[in-house]
């Protein structure tokens, strides 16, 4: 896990209390309440929906100040299971009941809800392309689609699923649904026809970064990747037997950086080849994540607890003061050899040619194996002059020799380190 320590010249009494952890709590605990889905529609506006176990009762959490405060609205006689908002104001809510399941719509940020569909079938997931076009999935190979904001619905058949876990929408024609068992179901004509794809493993989560490349996870924390729109999948990593990702979430910020939530949160910076545990105070199950940019995101799950990061999940701490460095310097990692964590320290001088008008210089520190293959990116950001320290967790590596390379402007340095299990 990456940790960056920046050495400042003032008392720790003035430090932001959130600076000691990549994720900090922004909501109160709600006993027996499980959040199923969290979604932020803008920097300040976010929604989270969940229920109280198997009781027909749940609630909707809403914030309009970036998670600083949350308003809780109780939903009685139904179990809320999913939400999908297309803007700050317009969204859809699925409610499961004993005799009828309902699709509700709001156009005023949840102040009022209007029933847009009511079906006597177990309801699971909803996904809208925009305010008008959406698909709702039900149990046992059944779905309904609307193109007019829920005023009318068309039945869809030909799928193969039991209890759908995720819906992904590329455009009006291309949709894909994870089954939770061994099939993905794909349509390329807006749902007129569906193609069940037998992938051979349970598909618990689903996330695509473009029309070709996507990720899913399965039992025992196994993570799979596709580069041909979901038709074929390759196993790229395994978190371990304890980390069943059922009820978890995958979320990618770009082609390299992504998160997976299960009992804890894990981050990759090399397109899923390696995953490092994030520092978070609770190992509860986190069923859903939502990011509004590369640094700011939210994770929610057990007991209605919501965590937030403003650092992309990375830890930034502030230890003892030092004098501003006078030259670039990359230190030898310590300890070396190491198992499983080592620290890498580096200096950035206060030298105008290298600070680009006071905006800071782009620094990268990357880890490579002995063949030259990139293992991880520890630092990739602009930093002001100072002394920094980054922690590297090599617990998933095999024993051997590795290298770390520091690059900034026209200066670079590489050092060797040894990992022993």
N, C-alpha and C positions, 0 to 999 in steps of 0.2 A: 504494500500500500504506500502510495506517495505521500510524503509529509514535507512541506517546505517551512523552514524556520527562518524568519527575517530578523536580524539583530537591530533593535531600535535604541534610541537614546533618550527614552523617557520612562517614567515609572510604570510598572504593570498595573497600577491602580486605574490607569486610564484606558486599559485595553478593553475592546469589545468582548463581552462575555461569550459571544458566539465564535470568537476567533480560535478557540481551543478545539473545535470539532468541525468536521466537514458538514455534518447534519445536526440541526438543533430543532427542538420540539416547539411547535407553534399552536398546539391545541390541547385542551383538557381531555382527560380520559373519560370515556363513556362506558360504564360497565356493561358487559355482554354485547357490545355493539361492534359489528364488523363492517369496515368500509370495503366496498367492492370496486368502486371506481372513483378516481379523482381526475378532474379536468380543469385546467386553467385556460380561459379564452383570451386573456390579455394580461398585462403586467400585474394588475390589481384584482381582477375578477376571477374567482375560482369556485368550483362546485365539487362536492363529494357526496356519494349516496351509499347507504348501507342498511343493514337490518339487525334486529336483536335475535340472532340464532334462528331457530325454527319457528319462532312465534310470528304471527301475521302482524308485524309491527316494525317500523323502521324510521328512517329520517333522512333529511337532506341538509347538508352543511353548506353554507354560502359565506364567502368573504368578498369584500370590495376594497380591502386595504392590504393586499398582498400577503394575506395569511395572519396578519397581526391579531385580528378578531374574527370569530366564526359565529354565524347565526344558525341555530339548530331548529328545524321545523319537523315535528313529529308526523309520521304517516301511519295512520291506524288502519286495521283490517286488511292490509296488504303488505307484502314483503317487497320492497324496492330491490331491483337486481342490477340495473344498469342505467346510465345516462349518456346522452350525446348532445353537446351544444355546438351550434354552428356560428354563434356570435355571443357577445356578452348577454344578450337579452333572449335569444331564441334557442330553445333546447327541447329535448324529448326525454321522457322518463318512463321506464318499464316497471310495472307493478305486478307481482305475482299474487294470485288469490286462489282460494279453494275451488270456486266454480268458474271464475272468469279472470283472465289476465288482461291488463289494460295498458295501452300506450297513451301517455299524456303529453301535452305540448304546452309550453309557456312562450309568450312573446314579450314578457315584462320581467325577465330575470327571476322567475320563480314566484312572483307575488301571487299569480293566479295560474291554474292549470286547467286545461280543457281536454276531455277524453276524446282521442282521435281514433281509437280502435279498441274493440273488446272481443276477445276470442277465448273459447273454452279449451285452451291448450297451454301446456307449461311453457312459459316465455323465458328467454335466456339473454340474448344480446341484441343491441341496436347499433347501427352505424348509418350516419347521414353524410352524403357527399357535399350537400349544401342545405339550405333551409327547406328545400322541397323534396329532394330525392334521397330516399333512405330505404334500408332493408331491416326487418326485424326477424330474428330466427326463433323457432320454437323447437320443442323436443320431437324426436322421431321424424327427421327428414321433412320438415315443413318450414316454410318461410313466407313472408308477405312483403310486398314492395309498394311504395308510394312515390309518385312524381309530382304531387300537388300539395305537399306539406301535410299529409295525413288525412286529407278530405276523402280520398278513395284509396283502396288497396287491391292489389292483384295477388292471388295465390300463386306460389311457386312450389314445384315438386321436382323430383329427379335427383335430389341430393342423397347423400348417404352419411347420416350422422345420428347420434343419440342425444347428447347434450352439448351443443356448440359452446366453445370456450372463447373464441375471438373472431371478429370480422375485420377484414382489411379491404379498403376501397382504393383503387388506383385512379379510376375515372368512371364515367357513367356506365361503361360497358364491362369493365374488368373488376371483379370482386373475388375474394377468396375467404373461406370460412374454415377455421380449425375445429376439428371434431372433438378433441379430447381423447379419442381412441387412435385408430391407425389410419384415418383418412383426412385429407384436406379436400375441400370441395371448391371448384373454381368455375366461374362463368366468364365468358368473353363477349357475351351479347346481352348484358344487362339483366341476366337472370332468366332468359327464355330457356336456356339449356345449361345444365350443370355437368361438370366432369369430375367424378370422385377419383382422387389420386391416392392410391395405397402407398403410404410412405414407410410403413413397417414399424412405426413407433407412435406412442401417444403424443399428440401435439397440444401441450398445455398453454403455450403462449404464441404470439405471432407479432412480428414487426418487420416491415420492409423499408429500406432506405431509398430505393428507387424501384422501377418496374421489374428489374431483374434480381436484385440482391436482397435477401431477407434472412431472418433468423427465427428459430423456434427452440423450445426447450421441452424436455421430456423427463421421465422417471430417472431417479438417481442423479439428478442435476446434469444430465447430458444436454449439451448445447449443439444445435445443428445449424448449418448455413446452406442457402441455395443461391446459385448465380444464374438460374434459368427460370425465374418466375415461379418457383415452387414445385416444378415437376420432379426435380431430383434434389436430394439433401445429403450433406456430408457431415459426419460427426467431427467437431473441431475442438471440443474440450469437455471435461467432466468435473463438476464441482465436488462430487462425492455422494455416497449412498444416502447420507442424511438429508441432502438438499433436494427433496422432491419439490419441483417448481409448480406443481398443481396449485392453482390459486395465486400464482405469482405473476410477474410481468417482465417483459423485455422492452427496453426503450433506448434507441440510438439517437445521438445528436448529429452525427455525421458518419462518413464511411469508416472511420477508425474508432471513434469514441462511443461507448454505449454502457448501459447498466442492465443488470438483471436483479430482480428482487425475489427473495424466497424467505427463509428465516435469516434475515440480514440482507445487505445490499452489496453487490459486487460490481466492479468497474473494469472495462477493458479500454486500452488505448491503442491496440493493434488489431482491430477488426475481429475481435473475438477469439484470437489464438490463446490469450492468457487473461485470467480474471483475478483481480485482487480485491480482497475484502475491504469494505469501507468502514471507517470509524463511525459508529453510531451507538448510542447508549443502550439500545434495546435490540435483542435478537428476535423480536416479534416477527410474525409473517407480514410482509408488505405486499399487498395484493395489487397495487396500482401506483404508477408514477406519472408525473406530468412536468415537463420542462417548458419554460417560456424563452430561454436562450441557453447558451452554452454553459453558463455559470449558475443560473437560478432555476431550481426545480423543487418538486415536492414528492413525498412518498407517504402512502397511507395504508392502513390495514387494521390489525387487531386493536380492539378497545377504542376505536374511533380516534386513535392518536395519529397526528399528522406531523411529519418532519419536513424541514426545509433546508436547502443548501444555497449558498450564494457564492460558492467557490468551485462549483462543479464536483462537489463531493470531496475535494481535497482538503487536507488539514494545513492551516496556516497559523503558526504560533510565534510568539515574540519573547525570546529569552533575554539574556543579559546584554547591556550596551557594549559596543566596540567602536573604535575609530574607523571612519570611512576608508576603505582600502585605497592604495595608491597604484595598483596594477591588477591585471587579470591573473587569477590564480585558481587552478583546480587542485584540490587536495586529494591525497590518497584516502580511499574509503576506510572506515573504521567500524567494527573490527574487520580484519582481513587476514586469514580466511573468515567467513561468516556463515551463520545458520540460525534463524532464517533471514534476519534483518540486518542490514548494514546502512551506514549513513555516509552521504557524499556532500562535502562542503566546497563552496566556491566563492570567489570574491569578484565583485564588479566595481571598478574604480570610478571616482568622480572625475571623468575625463571628457570634456565637451565633444571631441570628435566621435565619441562612441555612444553618446546619449541622445542623438537625433533630436535636438531642440528641446531637451528636457522631457521627452515623451518616454524615455527608457529604450533599451535595446532588446531585440528579440533574442532570447536565449533558448537553446535546446540542449537537453541532456538525454541521450538515448543509450540503451543497453543492447549489446550485441553478444552473440555466442561466438565460439572460436572459429566458426565458418564464415562469420561476417553477417549472419542473418539477424535482423533487428528483432529484439525480444520485447522491449517496452520503451515507451517515451515517458520520462519522469518529469521533464520540464519542457514546455513549449509556449512561452509567453514573454511579454515585455516586462522587464524589471528595472527599477531604479538602482543607482549605486548602493552597494552595501554588501554584507556578508550573509550568505544563505546556506541552508543545510536541507537536503532532501533525503528522505528515508526510502529504501528499496526493500521490498519483501520478496525474497526469492524462494518462498516455500514450495512453489510449483515447479521449480527448476530441477534438473538432474545435476549431480555433482560434476564440477568441472571448472574450466577457466572461462571467464567472461570479461568483457571490456565495456567501459563507459566513456562516452565521447561528449565533450563540452564544446559548443560552438556559439560564438557571438561575434557579429560583424566580421572582421577579418582575422579574428583570433580563434584558434581551436587547440584542444589538447585531449589526449586519450590516455587512460590508465587501465591497468589490468587488475582484476579482482578474482578471488577464488571462492567458490561456493562448495561446502562440504555437508552432506546430509548425515 
